[in-house]
Amino acid sequence: MLHRRATIALIFLSLVSVGAGCTLRSARAGAQSAGKPIALGAVINDPEDDMVFANDYVSRREVGHLSDGSAIDRYSAMVRGRPSFVAWYEIWGRYEQWPARLVQAAYVRGIIPMITWMPTGDRASAYAASVVASGKYDSYVRSWARAARQWGHPFLLRFAHEMNGNWYPWGTGPKNFNHNTPSAFVAEWRHVHKIFTSAGAINAIWVWSPNVIGPNSPSLSNDYPGDAYVDWTALDGYNRGAVDKNGRWRTFSQIFGPSYHRLTSLSRKPIMVAELGSAEKGGDKARWMRNTFLRDLPTSFPRVRAVTWFNANERTLLSAKNHPPFADHRVNSTADSLNAWRDVVTSPMDHGDVLTPTPVLRVKLTSRVAPGGRQLMRIHTRIPRELVHISVDYPNGDRQSAAIQPDASGHATYSFVQGSSKIRRGDLRANVIASLGAYVDLQSYTVLYGRLDVSVEPREQHASGLITISAHATPFTRALIVLKSGDGSSQYLTVRTGKDGWASVARRVSRKLKGAASTKIIVSASASYHGHAVTTQSFFTVS
């Protein structure tokens, strides 16, 4: 953990490089035999290897450097390796919008973005975990989710990091200033996650990132939202050496060992070191780098699949008044350190991938269902006994939903009788969204024609507004359409289907149908089918 304010404004670019290596043959051989490669990371300082802030906000000139991607190119040239993903920090307090230029700058270079998304601002109490969970910022969160879905490419979302500390508004650590509890943080995380899922932003890869713990720290499990809501688990930690009073030089294993073992017992998710840095003072930083990446990580931390180096000089990042002394974590803090990092990024052991495997949720359904028939969905997930949320969106705008709990083997079924009048002219496909935390399966099926179908567009209209009513039956069938409000007011019209079985008519909504408030209007259709009367219904709302 760095010394930092609770509302520190961090907007900087961090990179996770794809290379790691060693000039020592024995270290390289040991690394190559240790298993799968990992992805490495670093924060980019720009320009001239320094973070540039104006009154704690990144300057407009700096934003231009970051968003045009040139900082990525300069860093890659300096370390002699291209990153596998880039990362930066966004703060809610200024209502930062979706960083379209930044994510695109990474994407066009074949690099995955990682956004550390910080629910904080100038007034810390406004961002307590319970406040976010209550829905106060839902419109803002939803705007991000929709923009992320529209962008459409995978990205890592590191939300509300270091939650087990007490220095951020969402923190649950002892004596935290917002009196947050672990259950409140879990509710906050799940609430934000569900907004993304419901918006269809399934390209977000969720990173849960506590700070490293001490021997008397509370259990990490208290703050864990659950495997259904997390794709990566992570840890943040630093070797500050002799920078601080009574500080001491520590190895990677000494910093991360206890916390790593807690994570491996908490979840089977891949592990990331989301923030890592080392000072120069107190030891040999170049040797520390080589030992960490070429010896300790591959041999003693096999579950770690990615590491982000916090490549910043604290003097340019933190307030000189509040945060002395400073550690210089940059990979190029000295020529020896830069050479060590170049050894790391050119080794074959660290060409890892930060993308998670295909979501482990599958739904099989009946491909064609007629009105009155039964749709049967068979659900399977590798996370048993966690609720699977099913949403069925029909062509006419109707929606139905359910929450299904798989058994111990991860299996469940969901069935229902298919309703009538769910189609619209030219569209018979019903879309099914099954979600379990971050895992989503998208399916669709065909709703067959009924004996008589009716639909209305748009589904919401104002009094005197124009609606289009469509009816489907056998060709050349006459149907009576009745629009009826809750108070008994009615509007009548007759249509006759054509050769294709469809009839459409546009009408203005009668003011008589509009009540004092928003009114649901039932649209009934009736016709004769082989000598038998058939009826069906749909609806729309008048506001």
N, C-alpha and C positions, 0 to 999 in steps of 0.2 A: 504494500500500500504506500502510495506517495502521500506526503503531507499536502492536504488540499482543502479548500473551502467546500462547504456543503453545496454551494450553488456555483461552483467554478465554471466559467465559460470555456469549454473545450471544443474547438472546431479545428481539428488538425487531421492530417491524412496519415494513416498507418498502413504499412504494407506487410503482407506475409509472403516471404520469398520462397521459391521452390528449390533452392539448393542448399546443401550443407556439405562440408568437407573437412579434410585435415591434411596437414603436411606430414604427419607422422604415419608411417605405413601400418603400424600395429593398431593405431586408433581407427584408421580407415577400414582395415580388415574386420575389426570387431564390430564396427557400425554396420557394415554390409551384411554380416552374418546374423544381425540381431532381429531381423524381421522386416515388416512393411515400412516403407519410407514415410516421413512426416512432412508437413508443410510448416515453414518458418515465417516469422513476421517481424516487422519493424515500423516505427513511426517515421514519416518523412518530415524533415525540417526544411523549409524553403521560404525565402531565398537564402543563399549563403549559409546553409546548414543551421539556421536559427528559426524558431517560431516567431512570427511577427504578429503582435496584437496591438490594438488601439483601444485603450481604456478597458482592457479585459475582453474586448471583442476583436475577432480577427478582422483585419483591415479589408476594404473593398479590393484593393490590389491583390491581397493574398487570396481572397476568394477566387479571383480570376486565375491565379496560378494553379490552385487546386482543381478547379472545375474544368480547366482546359486539358488536364492530364499531363502537362509538361513536368510537374513534380515527380510523377511516376517514372517518366523517361529519364530524368536526371538521376534519380535514386538507382534505377536499374543499371545505368552506365557506371555509377560510382562503385557499386558492390559487385558488378559483373554477373548479375543474375536477375531474371524477371520474376516478379512476385506472383504467387498463386491467388492471392486476394488482397484487396486494399480495405482499410477501415478508417472511419472517422467518427466524430462525436457530434450529436445533435441534441439540443436542449429545448424542452417544451416551453420554458418560460418566455421565450421570444416567439413562440408558435412557429418554429422553423417548419417550412413546408417541405414536401417530398423533394429530396436533392436530385432532381432529374439530370442535371448536367454532370454531377459527380458520378452517379451510377453508370451513366452512359459512357463517360470517359474511361471507366474501368472496363466495361463490357466490350467496347470496341478493341481493347488491347488483350482480350481473352482472359480477363481477370475478374474474379468474383468480389463484389463489394461486401464489406461488413460495416454495419451501422451500430454504434453504441448509442442507444436511444435513452436519454436521461429525463425522467419526469420531474423536473426541478425548475425553479425560477427565483426571482428576487425575494419573494415572500415564501419562505420554506414551509410554513404551516399550510399553505394552500395546496401543497403536494404531498400531504400525508398519504400513506397507503390506502387508508379507508376512504379518503376523498376521491382518489382516482377510481377505486373500486365502486364507488357510489354512482359513477356515470357522469360526473361533472365535466369531464373532458372528452366525452364520447364522440362529439361531432368532429373534434380535431383528430382523434385516433382514427375515426372512420375515413376521414379525408386522406390520411396516409395509406390506409389499407386499400382504398379504391385506386389511388395512384400507383401503389405497388403492384396491384393486380393488372392495371393497364400496362405498366412497363413490361411485366410478364416474365422476366428472367430471374433465376435463383439469386438470392442474396442472404447473407447472415444478419440476423437481427439480435443484437446483444442488448437486451432490455433490462434496465434497472440493475446495473451491475453492483457488486460488492454490497449486496443487501444485508449481509451478516455483520456489517460494521455499523457505526453510529454517526457517520459524517455526511450522509446524504439524507434527504427528506423521506426516502422510502426505507431507510435502514432499520433493522430490527435489533441491532446490538445493544448491550447494556447501556443505560442512560441515554438512549437516542432521544433527540429533542422533540420528536413528534409523537412519542409514546406508541410507536408502532409495535404490533405483535407479529410473530411469524405467520399466524393465520390470516392477519390482515394483508400481509405481503403476498401470500399465496392467492388470496382472493383478488388482489390487484393484478397479479400476473395473469391469472386465468381469465379475468374480465377482459383485459386488453387482447389476449390471445384469441378469445372467442369472437371479438369484433373482427379481427383479421380473417378468421376462418369463415364467419358468416358472410363476409364481403368477397370471399373467393380468392383471397390473397395467399394461396397455397404455395407460392414461390418463396415465402419467408421461411428461413431456417433458423430456429430459435436457439439462442445460446444463453444458458443460465450460468452466471459467472460470479461466485462469491470470492471474497478475499481469503488468502491462506489463514489458517487458524492456529492458535496457540494451544498449549496443553490444557488450559482451563476454559477454552472457548465453548459456547453452546454448540449442540449438535447441528451439523449442516442439514440434516434431514428435516429439521423443523421448518426450514425455509424452502424446501424443495416442492415445486408445484405438481410433480408427478410426471412419469414417463410420457403420458399422453400429451403433455404440454411442452416438452423439451426435446430438442434434437441433439444438442451438444451440452455436456457439462464442462465447466471451465474453472480456472483458478488464476488469481492475480498475486504476484509477489515479486520482491526486489532484494538484491544484494546491495545495500547501501554502504557496505564496508565500514571504514572509519570516518565517514562524513559526519555522522551524528556523535554527540558526546556519549562516551561509553559504548559506541557502536563497535561491531566486530565483523570481520570478514566471514562470510558464510557460503558454503557450497550450495549448489542447486538442490541436492538431496536434503540438506539441513533445512532449507526454506520450504520445500514442497512435499517432502516425504510423508509426514503425518496426514496432511490434507489429502494427498493423492490416495492414500490407503482408505480414507473415509469415503472418497468419491467412488472408488472401485467397489465398495460394499453397498453403496447407495443405489447405483444404477449401472446398467450395462451400456449406457450411451458412450460414444467416443468422447475423449477428454481433450480439451484445449488449454494451453497456458495462454490466457488472453492478454495479460500484461506481464512482461518480464524485462528487467533491466539490471545493469551492474554499474557501480561507480568505479573510478580508477583508484581512489584513495584507500589504502589498507591492504592491497594485494596486487596480484598480476591479473589484470582484466583479460588480456589476450589469452592467457592460459585458461582462465575461468570459462571463457567462451568455448574454447576447444573441448575442455573436459565436459562441459554441460551438454553440448550438442553431439559430440562424437563418442562419449563414453557413458555418461549418466543416463541421458534420455533413452538411447536405444537398448541399454542393458538392464536398467532398473525401473523404467517407467514405460513399459510396452503399450499401455493403453493411451498414452499421449499421442495424438495424431496431428496436432498443429500447435505452433508457438508463435506468438506475436511479440517481437522485441520492441520495447518502448524507447524508440530512438530519439530521445529529446534531452536537451539540457534544461534542467529545472529552473535555471536562472532566467531563461526567456519564457518560461511557462507559468511560473508561480509568482505571487507577490513578494517582492523583496522585503517588505515590512513584516509580513506574516509568516514567511516560510524559510528563513535561513536555518541551517546551511543548505547548500544545494549540491545535488549529485548530477554529474554529467553522464547520462546513460547512452549517449550516441555511439553508434558503431564506429564512427570515425573520431572519437574523442582523442585518440592518439594514432600515429601511423601503425604501431604494433596491433592495436585493436582492430583497425580497418583491415589489415592483412589477415588477421584471424577470422574476421567475418567473411572475407573473400574466400578463405579456405572452406568455410562452412557452406556458403552458397554455391560453390562449385563441386561439392561432393554429391555422388549419386544417391546417397542415403535419404535425402530430404526432398524428394519430388512428390510429396503427398498431395491428396485431394481433399478439399474441405467440404465437398458435397456429401450429403448423407445418402444411404441406400434408398431404393424405392420404398415409399410409405407402405407399411405392413397392414393394409386394410383392403379387403376385397369384398365386393358385393356382386352376386349373380342374381339376375331377375328374369321374369317372364318377358319376352321380347315384344309380344303383341297381346293386348288385352281389350276385350269388348266391354262396353258398359254393362254392368251386372255380373261380369266375370271377376275372377280373383287374381290379383297380383301377388305373387309370392317372391319375396326377397330372401336369399340365403347370405348371411353375413359371416365372415371369418376374419379374425384379427389375432396377432401374436401377443396382444396385451389383454388377457382375459379379465372379465368382471369390471371393465371400464365402460361407461356408457357410450354407445354409438348413437349419434344424432342423425336422423334421416329427414331430409326435406325433399318433397316432390313438388316441382313447379310445372303447372300445366300450361298449355298454349294459350288458354283463354285468360290467364292471369291468376287463377286460383292457386293456392298452396296448401299442402297439408304436411304435418311434421309429427315425428315420434322420437322417443328416446328408448333405445333397446339395450339391455345389458346381456352381453355374451356370457356363456357358462364358463366353467373352469378350463375347458378346452379351447375357448375363444370362439365358439360357434353360437349363432342365434338366427332366428327367422323372424320376418315381419311380413304379415299379409293383410290385405284389405280388399273389400269389394269395390271394384272400379265404378266411380260415379259417372253419371251421364253429363252431356254438354260440357266437356272439358276441352274440346278442340276449338279451333277457329279456322276460318277459310285459309287454306294453304299451309296449315301447320297442325300436324298430328303428333308431334314428339313431346313427350313428358320428360323433363330433366330431373335426375335423381342425384342429390348431393349427400354422401355419407361421410361423416367426419368423426374422428376420434382424436381430440387434441389437435396436433399438427398434421395428423394423417388424414387425407381426404381421398375418396374414390368418387369419380364422376361417371355416371352411367345415364342412359336414356332408353326409352321404349316407346312403342307406337300405341296410341289410344285409338282403337277402331271406331268407325262410325256407329252411332246408335240408330234406333228407328227414327228418332227425331232429335236433332241437336239445335241449340240456340246459343249465340255468344253476343257480347256487347263490347264495343270499343269506342272511346277509352273506358276503363273501369271506374274512373273518377271524373266527374264533370260538374259544372255549375249550372244553375237554373238558366234556361234558354240556350244552353250550350248544345252543340251538335253531337249526336251519337250515331253510330252505325250498328244496326242490328242485323245479324246474319243467321239464317236458319238453314238446316240441312235435313233432307228427307229423301224419299224416292222421287225421281223426276216428275215434275208437273203436279206436285202436291200443294194444296192450299192449306196454309197454317194461320191460325189466329194468334196474334201476339198481344199480351196484356202486360202493361207496366203498372205496378201497384205499390203504393207506399204504405207505411205502417198505419196511417190514419184512415186508410180505405180509399184514398184518391187514386184514380185509375186513368190510364191512357190506352186506347185500343188502336190496332192496325192489323191489316191482313196482307200476307205475302204469298207468292206462288213460286215454287222452286222451278228452276230451268232444267235444261237437258242434263246438266252436270249434277243436279240434285241440290244446288245452292240457290239461295235468294238473299239479297242484301237490300236494306233500305235505310236511308239517313233521315233522322228526325231531330227536331229541337226538343229539349226536355221541357215539358210543361211546368210552369211555375207552380201549378196546383200540387205537383208532386213534392215540392220542396217544403220541408217543415221548418221549425224554428232553428234547428241545428242540422248538422250533417245527417242525411237521411239515406238509408239503404233501400234501394228500389228493386223489388223482385220482378224479374222478367220471365213470364210464363209463356210457353208455346204449346199449342194443342193442334192435333191433326188426326185424320183417319188413316189407319194403316191396315189394309186388307179387311176393311169392315170393322175394325176395332179402334176405339179412341186411344190415342197415346198422348202423353203430356211430358214436359220436361221444364226445368227451370235454370236460370242463371241470375246474376244480379249485377248492379253497379251502384255507385254512391254519388249522391248529389250534395254538393257543399255550398 
